[in-house]
């Protein structure tokens, strides 16, 4: 893995962390009653979650491209392969793979987004992104 690739991973991690700061800050104010009260903020929340998931996928693809492993055919497989490469734990890869499924809803079925899932991500899943960054940083440090 070259310095350029490590730099790209770090750039993606920084983007992810910046989006997490926004989402963490807004998560303290959001509840079922006011989630869609300010539609612009709601769209920002959706977009922030989407970008976080895309960042995870991008980082996973970069790591896979730098390995000898065959490229996955789906985004879900991309995340699961990280556990095969011993970058993230297997159980955690399954949790993240569910987020990729939610990404597909955000992108392709945006009319039918379940607000409960948005609230669940804000209240319970943001730490998964933080864990992901920790695993990636640890793996890069140990291997490069």
N, C-alpha and C positions, 0 to 999 in steps of 0.2 A: 504494500500500500504506500503510495507516494505522499509527500507533504501536501500536494495539491488536494488529494482525496481527503486527507485528514482535515485540511482547512475547510473543505466543502462540508464535511460532516459537522465540524464545529459551527459553521455558519447556519446550517439547518437546525442544530441544537439551540442556537441563540434565538432563531426565529420562533421555535417551539416555546422556549422559555418566555419570550416577550408576549406571546399569545396567552400563555398560562397566567401571567401576571394580570392581564386584562380580565380573563375569565374568573380567576380567583377573587379579584376585587369586586366584580359584579355579582358573583355567587352569594356574597353576604347580603345583598339587597334584594335578590330575586326570590319570589315564592310563587305558588300556584296562582294567587290572585292578581299579581302584578306582572307576570311574565310577559304578557302581550300588551300591556298598557302603553308602553312606548315601543311602537313597532320598529323604529330605527334601532333601538337598543337590542330588541329581540333578534333582528336580522344580524346585528353585530355578534351576538352570542352564537347564533347558528354558524355564521362565517368563521368565528374564532375556533369553534369546535372542529369545523371542517378543516381549517388550516392545520390545526394540531394533528389531526389524523393523517392528513396529506404529508406532513413533515415526518411522521413516523414511517410512513410508506416510503418516502424518498430516502430516508436514512437506511432503511432496510435494503432497498434496491442498490444503494451505493455499496453497502457491505457485501451483498451477494455478488455484485458485479466484480468486486475485488477478490472473490474467492474462486475456487475451482468448481463450485457447485453449479448444477444446471439451473438456468433461470426459471422461476416459477411462472405458471400461466395465469394465476389470479393474485390479486392483492392479499387475499386471505392467506394463500400459500406463502407469500413473501414474508409475512409475519411469523408464520409457523416455522419456516426455515431458520429463522434466527435462533430458535432453540436447538435445532440440529447442529448449528455452528457453535453451540455453547456460548452464545452471546447473551441470551436471556433464558430464564427457566421455562420449562415446558408448560407448566400450568399458567404462568404469566402470559406466554405467547397465545394461549387459547383465549384468555381474557381480552388481550389486544385485538385478536382476530375478530371478536364480536364488535369491537369499535369500528373495524373496517366494514362490517356489515351495516353499521349505522351510517357510515360515510356514504355507502351506496344509496341509502334512503335519502340522505341530505342532497345528493347530487341528482338522483334519477326519479325519486318519488316525493319531491319537495312539497307537494300539495298536501300530502297525508302524513306529515311529521307528527309523531305523538309527543305532545308537550311533556308528558311524564318522563319520557326518555331524556329530553333536554334537561329537565330538572334533576334527573338521576345522574346524568353526566356532571352537571355543575356541582351537585352535592356529594357525589360518591366516587366519581371516576377520574377527576382531574389529577389525583395523586398517582394514577396509573401512568400518566405522561411523565410525571416527575420521576417515578421509578424507572421508566424507560430511559430517560436521560442519564440517570445514575448508572444503569447497566451499560449503556453505550460508552459513557466516559470511563468507567472502570475497565471495560474490555479494550478500548483504545490505549489506555495507559499501560495495561499489562502486556499488550501485544505490539505496541509501537512506541 
